[in-house]
Amino acid sequence: MYSIALGSEMQTKEFDLVVIGSGPAGQKGAICASKLGKHAAIVDKKLAMGGVCVHTGTIPSKTLREAVLYFSGFRQRLFYGRNYMLKDNVTMQDLLFRAQAVRAREVEVIKAQLRRNGVTTFEGAARFVDANTVEVPVEGGPILLRGTNFLIACGTRPAHSESFPVDGVHILDSDQVEQLQEVPRELIVVGAGVVGIEYGAMFAALGVKVTLVDQRPSLLEFADREIIDNLCFQLRRMGAVFRLGEKVVEAGRDPERNRVFIKLESGKIVHGQVVLYTVGRQANSDQLNLPAAGIPAGDRGKIAVNEFFQTAVPHIYAAGDVIGFPALASTSMEQGRLAASHMFGKVSRVPEEAIPYGIYTIPEVSMVGRTEEQLTAAKIPYEVGLARYAELAKGQMLGDEEGILKLLFHPETLKVLGVHAIGDRSAEIIHIGQAVLSLGGTIEYFRDTVFNYPTLAEAYKVAALDGFNKL
């Protein structure tokens, strides 16, 4: 129902659901509400349709990765030598051309999906007026959107530190990678979390001298140790240097040498051409005037929610990166859908143990279920079945001899407890293990199933047989 106020009063529009943010969580939440017969609206800043996922995060970074794999000749090095590259002197324009094309197409796909599902869109920065109203500055003057329910899906931006003078030229955050004028000779990555290690791996594959610095003593602690050790080994073989357990106390630029430096608490000084600062994310919730809606924000603006994604104000939900870990595009989509389902009486859940994770390093890493470390801590007995890409015909064809697929299963019930993979296309094949784990299946499924040959999926049979040999 629309109502237009006369005189100096603002125009007001009413919806069953107002979504703030058009990233994966916002899109799926609005579309889910529409399919339930509700009138939904999405508000996002001008030229930001698709959110961080499309413009500076998932889509451009993963497309950049594909361009790196192509131009670096990484997948062909087993056949043509470790120093093989498709093209000498790869430029940033070579790498970014594909990302720009994919981003433009993805925005059009999202707009078409929202239009098809009858979702109303507004371009502007929404701010809460009260718990039932947001104000949106649009062309022709601000309007008020009143909602029976709200979904905050405003995403995040790179966190900055006063000790790091990010200038977008010599010291960059992850949103500014596309501003690089050339592929640097030396890159210092401060913060070796998922984002930092993904970009570090991409540039290392191009022959850039990469130094990864993190104050934590080990990387990606939520992942399987054997898999991460394998990743570090492969990155070191590409020339990457790790400075772990090191805290950065100063960063700056030496204009005479046209280089940047970071000083570590231990006294070490590391020089390079460019510094990439990837220490954490800041939620965009600080731009929404949350106090007017009665919603508190936590560390770095993250919003606390319950199991149904409700905030402290029950009719206001939050989903996606703004609520914190795991902050994946895939999980954000599902969170948005589940939030909209709950607010309109269609409760459903996704078991956390069945959520897959993909880390798009080179080589890529993927996992679902529990790790050896988690099973040990929980005192759950397990056995391991291992398949190496070197044993697979498809692995040889793809030029990947280092890949691994690892099955964790209960030695008595044979139920699958976790699947962990590193290697080419691991984020694709992980879903076979995800399906079996979700359905409570056993490794007998992999033993007794016929897989296409030659494929990487065949690794499941090899790993299952390896597991049976250990019983």
N, C-alpha and C positions, 0 to 999 in steps of 0.2 A: 504494500500500500504506500503510495507516494503522497506527500503533502508539501505544497509550496507556500511558504509564508510571504506576505507582502511587506512593503516598506523596507525598513532597515534590518528586519529579522532575516536570519539565514534560512536557506532552503534546507528542508529536512527530508530524509528518505529512510524508510524502515525496512529491515530485513530479518529473516529468521536467524541468519548467521552472517556476521561480518568478520572477514579474515584479514589480518594485517600481515602482509608478506606474501609474495607469489612464488616462493621457492617450492621445492618438492612437498613439504608438509602443507603449505597453504593451498597449493593446487589440488592435492588429493582430498584435503578436508572439504574444500568448497564443492568439488565435483561429487563427493560422497553425499553431502547434504542435498545437492540438487537431485541426485538419483533417488533420494528418499522423499522427493516432492517438496523440498523446502526452497525458499527464496534466499539465495546466497550471493554475497558480494565479496570481491577481493580488492584491497587497497594496497598499492605499492608506489614507490617513488617513480617519477617519470623516467622512461627508458630503462627500467629495472625489471621488466616482466621476466620471470624465470628465476629471479633472485641471484644470490651469490653463486648457486650451483651452476647457472648458465653463464654468468658474466665474468666471474673471477675465480671460481672454485673448480668443482668437479669436471664440468664439460671442457673448459679450456685447458686445464692441466692434463687431463687424460688424453685429449686430442693432441696436445703438445708432445706427450709421451709417444703416441703413435708416429708422429712426425720424426721424433728423435730415433726411434727404432728403424724407420725407413732410411733416413739419411745417414745414420751411423753405420748401417749394415750389420748391426749387432747380431741379428739372427743368422747371418751368413758366415760369421767369423770361424766357426768350426771347420768350414770347408775352404775358406780363402785366406785364413790367417788372422791372428789376433788384432793386427793393425788395419784390417780391411775397413774401408769406408766407401759408401756409395758415391759421395761427393767431397772433394777437398774444399776447405774454407766454407763450411755451412754457415749461412747467415741467419740472423733472427727472423728476417722476413721469410726465408725458406720454411722456418719452423712455425711461424704464426699464421701463414696463409691458410692452412687447413683449419686452424682453430677459429679464425674469423668466419670462415664459410659455415662451419658446423654450428657456431653460436647463432648466426642469423637464421639458419633453418630451424633450429630448436625453438627460438622465440616464436616463430610463425606456427610451429606445431602446437605449442602451449596455448597461444591465443586462439587457435582453431578449436582445441579441445574445450576450452572454457566457453567459447561462443556456442559450440554444439550442445553443451550441457546447460545453457541458459544462465551462466554465472555472469553477473554484472561486474565490470571492472572500473576502477577509479585510479587515476594517476595523481599521486600526491603523498606527502608525508603525514600519516595519521597520528593524532595525539588524543589521548583520552580527555574528555571533558568531565565525565563521571563514569560510573560503572556500567552505564547502559548506552553511552554516546561517545563517538569519536568525531573530531573535527578534521576535515581534509581540505587543504588549500588547492583549489582547482582553478582552471581558467574561468573567468567570470566571477570570481569571488569564492570564499570558503563555503562548504556545505557541511551539514551535520548528518552523520549516519547513526541511526539508532538500531540496536540489535537485541534480539531476545537472548542470543548467545554470541560469544566472541571466541576467536581462535587467534592467539598471538603466535605468529610464525615468521618473525622479523629477521631471523638469522643472526649472523655474527660478522665481525670484521677483524683484521689482524690487530692484536694487542700491541701497544707501543710502550716503550720505557724511556724515561728521561735520560738514562745513560746511553741510549742509542739514538743518535740524531738522524733518523730516517729522512733522506732527502729525495728518494725516488730516482737517484742517478748512481751514486756510489754505494749508498746503504739503502737497501730496499726491503719492503715487506712482501709477503707472498702475492698480494694483489697487484704488485707493481712489476712483476717479472716481465710482462709484455712491454714494459717501457725500456727494457734493455736495448741499446742501439746496436750492440754486437754481442756475439758469444764471447764471454770473458775467457781469458787464459787461465785465471785462478779465481776460485769461488770459495768464500768462507760461509758456511751455513751455521748460524747460531740457533740451536734448538733442533735436536735430531728426533723429534716426534714424527708422526706419520707424514705431515706436510713437508717438513724439512728433509727427511730422508728420501721422499719421493723426488723432490727437485734435485737433491744431491745426486741421486742415482742417474737421473736423466742427463745432467751435465757431465757426470763422470763417463757415461757411455759415449759422449761426444769428444772425449779426450781432454776435457777440462780438468785441471788439478783442483780437486775438491777436498776441503777440510771440514769435517763435521764436528761441531763442538756442542757438548751438552753437560750440564752439571750432574745429571744422573749417572750412576756407575754402569748401567746397562741400558740397552735400547728396547723399546716396545715391550715392556714387561708383561703386558696382557697376552702376548703371543707365546707360542711354543719355543722354548730355548734352542732346541736343535735346529729348527727352521731359521730362527734369527741368526744363529751362529753361521749357518750356511750363507745367509744373505750377506753378513758382514765379510765373510771370506771372499765372496764374489765381488763385492764392492772394493775390497782391498786389492783384489787382482786387477781391477780397472784403475787402480792408482789412488783411490780415496784414502784419506788419512782420518783417523778417529781421535778426538781429544775428549775422552769421557771423564766424568768426575771433575770437570774443570768449570769454574764459574768465571764469567766475563765481567770485569769491573770497569772497562773503558773501551770505547770504540771511537775512531776518528779517521781523518784523512791526512795524508802527507802530500800537500799540493806540489812540492818540488819533485817528488818521484812519481806523482800521479797514481798513488796507490793508497789503499785503506789498510787499517790495522785494527786488531783487537788485543787488549791486554788482559791476561788471565790472572786470577787471584794467586796462582802459584808463581807468578812472575814472568811466565812465558809471554812472548809477543808473537802474534801470527800476522803475517802480511799477505795481502791479496789484491786483486783488481776490483772485486765487488764483494760486499757482504750482504747475505740474505738473512734477514731476521725473522725467525718463525717460532717465537716463543709464545704460544697460547693465542686464544681468540677472545675478543671482547664482544659480548652480546649487544645488539642494537636496541635493547629494551630501554636504554637510557634516553632514547629519543622519543619515547611514547608517553611521557608524563604519567607513569604508573601510579604515583601516589594519589592522583585524582580518582583512580579506579580502586584504590585500596589494596594494591598488590605490592608486596615487598620484593626487592631484587637482591640476590645473593652475590657471591664472589664473581667479579667481572660481569655483573649484570644478569647472571643466569637466573632463571625463574624456576622455583621449586613446584613440582606437580605431584599428584598422587598416581596410583596405578591406572587411573582412567584419564590422566593428563589434565585434571582439574587443578587450577591454582587455588590460592587462599580464598578467592571469590568463586563460588561453585559454577556460575554460568560463564565464567571466563576460563578458557582452556589455553594451554600452550604446548607446542610441539616443535620438533626439529632441533637445530643447533642451539637455539636459545635456552633449551633445558639441559644442555650438556651432553656428556658421554651417552651413546657412542658417536653422535654427530656425523652420521653417514647419510648420504642422499637416500639410500635404500631404506634405512630405518626411519628417516624423517617422513618419507611417503606413507609408510605404514602407520606411524604415529598420528599423522594428520587424519587418515581414514578412520582409525580407531577412536580418536577424539570426537569426530563428527558422528560416528555411529553411537557413541555413548550419550552424547547430548540429546540425541533424538530417539533414545530408547532401544537401540540395537547393539547390545553389549557383546563384544567379542575380544579375544586376547590372542596374542602370538607368544608361544613359549620362548623365553629368552635363550634357552640352550640351543634353539634351532635357528638363531639369527646368524647369517654368514658375514664374514668380514673380508674385505679386499684391500690390500695395500699395494698400490700401483707403482712399486719400485721397478727397477730393472735388475734382476728378474722379479716378477710379481709374486706376492704372497697372499694366500687366502686360507681361511679356517672357519670351522663351525664346530660347536660343542666345546668340550672341556680339554684343557691341556694336561700334559703329564704332571706338571707342578700342581695344578688344581686338584687332580685326582689323588695325588699323594697327600696333599694337605687334608683332604676330606676322608682319607683312609679307605679309599675305594680301590680294590684290586683291579689291575688292568694288564693287558698284554699289547704288544705293538706288532703291526704288520707293515712292512715297508716295501715300496716299489720305487725304483730309480728310473728316471727317464732314459738313462744309458741302456737299460734292459729292453726298452720299447722301440719297435721299428719306427713309430711316429716320432719319438724323441730324436732319433738319428736323423730323420728326414728334416725336422725343424732346426736341427743344429743345436739342440739343448741336451748336453750330457750331464748337467749338474742338477736337474730338476728332481724333486722327491715328492712322493705322495705317502702320507703316513696315516694309518688307521689305528685308533685306540679302541679297544673292545674289552668287555668283561670276559675273563677266562672261563667262567662257568656257563653263563647265559649266552655268551657270544654277542650280546647286544653292542651296537656301535655307540661309543661314548664321545668320540671326537674324531674329526678329520682335519689334517693339516697338510698344506701343499706349498711348494715353492717351485717356480718354473714357468715356462711359457704357457699361457692360457689357464693358469691355476684357478683364477677367479671364475672361469667358466665351468670347469669340471667339478668344482667344489659342490655344485648343486646336486650332483648325483648322491654324494654322501649326505647332504642336507636332507634329501627326501627320505632316505633310509633311516636316518637318525630320528627325524620327525615322526615317522610312523612306528618307531620302536623296533626297527628291524635288526637283524643280525648279519654278521659277515658271511653267513651261509648264502645270503642273497647274491653277494658278489661272486662267490665261488660257483654258484649254479646258474648264473646269468650269462647269456651270450652277448658279448660286446662287439660292435663293428671292429674290423681289423683292416688296416692299422689305424688306431686312434689313441689319444691320450687317456680316454676313458678306460681302456684296457688295464691301466695301472691299478684300478680297483681290484681286478681279479688277481693280479700279481701280488698285491699287498695282502689280500685275504689269504692266498695260499701260503705266503710267507708267515702270516699269523698262525695258521693251522699247524705249520711245521714246528712252531715253538710250544705247542700245547702237549 
